[in-house]
Structures are given as C-alpha cells and as structure tokens.
Amino acid sequence: MTPMALPIAVYSAEQVRALDQRAIATLDVPGYTLMKRAGEASLRYLRARWPMALRIVIVCGGGNNGGDGYVLARFAQAAGLEVSVIAAAPVAGLRGDARQAHADFVASGGSARPLSAGLLRDGEVIVDAVFGTGLSRPVREEGAEVIRAINAAGRPVFAIDVPSGLDSDSGMPLGEAVRADSTVTFVALKTGLFLGEGPERAGRIFFDDLEVPVPDIPQFSPRLQRITETCVVQALPRRARQAHKGDFGRVLIIGGGVGMPGAARLCGEACLRAGAGLVTVATAPENLVAIAAGRPELICVALHTPADLAPALERAEVVAIGPGLGRSAWSQELVRLTLESTKPLVVDADALNIIAESGKRQRDNWILTPHPGEAARLLGVDTAEVQADRLAALAALIRYYGGTIALKGAGTLVGRHGKAPGLCERGNPGMASAGMGDVLTGAIAGVLAQCEDPWLATRAAVMAHALAGDAAARPGERGLLASDVARELQACVNP
C-alpha cells in the first residue's frame, strides 16, 4: 500500500473538529462511519509500518479516540492478528460512537482487560488510543499512569490521531505524553504534530483524510503551511546560458567585530554558495586577512570607522547585518547607519540584540532571523515563553516588527503579515552548533539577491539550509560544522 502523501496545509484542533462536524451535518456522513474509516486506516498503516508484527496491544480511552481503538481491535482480529485490548477508562462510561464501537468489538468476540505492565510487554506493538485531539488541560493522574506505563513498556508505539497527552495545537506535553514511534492522523494535519515536542513525540507521521474534504473558505484557512523543496525551485529557476554575475545580485554582509572573523566569513561563503553574484564583507580591519585567505572569492572592506561603510552600502542591492558584529559603540553605529538605508535587509545575531535594546520598530523590507533567545529579547519575554507557543511568538514578532520573520529552532517558522506561516520540518540536532545561523543568514541574503521576493526567498533558503544540514549529517550528527553545511548548500540550491 502506498501511504497517502502528507498535505501541505496544517490546521488547529478546533478546525479539524469543525471539519468532522461539517462532514456529519453537511455531507451526511455518520460519525460512526468516520470512526470505522479511521479504524481501517489505522490497521493499514500499522501493518505497513510493522508488517511482521502479530501480537498487538491496543490501549483504549473513554472518548472517540478510544472508539477508534475498539474499531481497530475488531478489524485487526478479523485480519488474523492476536489482539489484546486494555480499557484505560471504564467501558460503562462510553458514549455515542465510542460506545457502539465497543459493543461491536464485544459482539465479534473481543473483551477488554485492565491495565497491566505485563500485558503491555506481551505485545510486539502497542497502539495508543487513549486521548485524542480534545485534550486541552493537564492529564489527570489516572491518565498519566497509563501514559507512563505505555512509555515504560519498551515496545514500539503506534499513536492514533495524536500521541496521548500532547497538546494538538502547541505540541507541548500536557503533563505526561506518549512517545510514539509512528502516528496516524486523520482528516487534516494538526499543528501540534509539528511544533514543540510534537515531532519527537509523534515519530513518523501517516495521514488519511477519511474522505473528508477541506472547503476553500476562510474558516478553514491553514494555521501553517509545510515548506517543501518546491519553494527552492520557484525562487531559483534555471539560469539563462548568457547570464553574468550582475544578474544575481550584489550582497553586502556587515559583521565581524574585532577577533570575530569566522561568523562573517561563514555568512559570506554561504551567500556565494546560495548563488549570489557578488558578495562583499564589511568588517573590522583585523579580520581582513582571515576572511580573504579562507575564501578569496569574497570582497573585503575594512571598517576603520562606521563612516567607511557608506560606499559599500551604496553599491549593495541586498544587505545582511549581524554575524559576529558584537555590541560595541562601533557595532551600534553600523546598525544605525544600515537601518537608515532603504536597501532590503537580512538582520541576525547581535544586530537583532541592538535593535531589541533600542525599541520596537516597523519595516516591510527586512527579514529578521532570531533564534528563541533573540526572539525573547525582541519581545521582552523569556525564552521559555517563546518556546511554549512558537506560533504566538511568531505572530507577535510580525505585529511589532513587520517584514518577514524566520523564527529559528527545531521546526523553523517563517511568517509575514497576511501569509499562513511556513514550517520547515527538515534539519537535525547536529545543526545545534556554532555558526549555523550565520550560514542561514548568508543563504537568505543570497537567495533574496536572486529572486527579490523576501517571503519566497526566506522559505527557500530555510529549506535549502535544512537540506544541506541533513546532507552534511550523513556520516553522523555529532561533530557537524557550519562550514560542512555551507559546502552542501550548492547542491541544495540546484534541486
């Protein structure tokens, strides 16, 4: 069986529940029919993921997610699998479609048993059907006990719809949450599977729409759009044979305070690898030899004083500022002069910190690339608050600063007013090392110089940077260097 491709659009739990209700009320699809479709899809993907597994333990809760589990149990038994069912909630309390699902399971010869660590370990796969998308408050102790037992069983876990205990919108655990190897989700993708701890808790995601269409109306505008390699193709089409370097943009990179040549050099090299035609690095005089010797294709300008920036700034078509800049008076004056320019900007690192200290300001033609700590400083909150709801933090950054925002981290988010935020799922933990942000800044500036569309350029560069990180990590994630990623960029901007 070929798995259904993951959609691009991602929705809130409330939107998905509205789609369910619309299918029942408007399309005349009974709720129990949807539940049976979910059970059938769960069996297909479970068998595709673990084709040799014969003993399945299904843990069913007291709501519709538990009903999906009881349907799956009945279908799995009929398919010849050895099925054990654990009732994580009293079956007497089941209502509606879940009650019908349990009754049909019992009528087919099945029975549910109480929670047992030994029974969980007897299965080759554990199916988590305890809590669905309706969970919005911390898991109570009895539910937490079930989740802890599932996680402690030492068996692969297949979650139905969302891992139990995971907030379907934020991706943060509601106290305790199941850690699944794979998750099958229905009707539409939920944001919580892609934000916060969602990717790590959900594992590999399978999808089935249960034949429920998403109407093209404002109520069902996506909360997120998954960024794909198509963005790279759109931003960087095939070059004309007669092209010359002037066709692909003049980029100025301002960075590298005294003793900090590496960040500016990495940014400049990434900009070249992304395809910019001409790249100039304006930096402290002490850095010139290190940058030019390491990457002779870069033009270097010594900034003895901030006033020396003016000629390079005048020639540039795109400006990136921040990598290795520091926060000295020299650095602050460079930021001030750059912000007086009307050139398209990419702003990172210490330039962001200087802006945060000077107060909020709006600009349409800049791209800000904060990591969570920098985002917290820009917003006047702490980093934990940013990470607890990255979508809300992104929306606040757009509201206060305008332009295009790339909120970096695991699952980088790209936002702009009037656009559904873009989400990058690629990349890996090996990229948590020094200089990766400098490479991204260079990549964004380089792509922007070629396509002149900040929204498209940022998404394309974020994706190319993540793909380059994955390519560089093939020998292993530990020990991955930013320069390794910069080298891989060339292949990733030529898909």
KAPE-V206643 format. One line per field, one symbol per residue. ss: DSSP state (h for helix, s for strand, l for the rest). psi: psi as a letter, one per 20 degrees, with the letter a starting at -180 (. if undefined). burial: + if it has 16 or more other C-alpha atoms within 10 Angstrom, else -. A space follows every 10 residues. Layout:
ss=???
psi=???
burial=???
This chain:
ss=llllllllss slhhhhhhhh hhhhhlllll hhhhhhhhhh hhhhhhhhhl llllssssss lllhhhhhhh hhhhhhhhll lsssssslll hhhllhhhhh hhhhhhhlll lsslllhhhh hhllsssssl llllllllll hhhhhhhhhh hhlllsssss lllllsllll llslllllll lsssssllss hhhllllhhh hhlsssssll lllllllhhh lllssslllh hhhhhlllll llllhhhhls ssssllllll hhhhhhhhhh hhhllllsss ssslhhhhhh hhhhllllss sslllhhhhh hhhhhllsss slllllllhh hhhhhhhhhh lllsssslhh hhhhhhhhll lllllsssll lhhhhhhhhl llhhhhhhlh hhhhhhhhhh hllsssslll llssssllll ssslllllhh hllllhhhhh hhhhhhhhhh hllhhhhhhh hhhhhhhhhh hhhhhlllll lhhhhhhhhh hhlll
psi=ppqpqprhqq rrhgghhhgg hghgghiloq hhghghhggg gggghghhhm hiphopppop ajbhghgggh gggghhghij qoppppoiqp hhiqqchhgg ggghghhjjr qqrrpphghg ihqhpppolf qbiipirqpr ghhhggghgg hiikqqpopo fqppippigh jqpmeqqqoq hqppqqgqqq hiiircjghh hhbppqqpik koqoqmqhhk pqhqppprih hggghmrpqq hjqrhiikqo pppoamapjl hgghgggggh gghijqgppp oprqhiiggg ghhhniippp ppnhqhhihg ghhhhqhqpp pgojhakrhg ghhggghghh qjqpqpprch hghgghhiqq qqphkqopmq rhghgghhik arhhhghhnh ghgghggggh iabppoorao lpppqqpjqp qqpoirrrii jmrpihhhgg ggggggghhh ijohgggggg hggggghhgh ghjhiqhpjp qhhgghhihg hijm.
burial=--------++ +++-++--++ ++++----+- ++-+++++++ ++++++---- ----++++++ ++++++++++ +++++++--- --+++++++- +--+--++++ +++-+----+ ++--+----+ ++++++++++ +++----++- --++-++-++ +-+-++++++ ++++++++++ ++++-+++++ ++++++++++ ++++++++++ +++-++++++ -+-+-----+ ++++++++-- ++--++---- -------+++ +++++++--+ ++++++++++ ++++++++++ ++++++++-- ++-----+++ +++--+--+- -++--+++++ +++++++--+ +++++--++- --++++++++ ++++++---- ----++++++ +++++++++- --+--+++++ +-+++-++-- ++++++++++ ++++++---+ ++++++++-+ ++--++++++ ++++++++++ ++-+++++++ ++++++++++ +++---+--+ ++++++++++ -++--
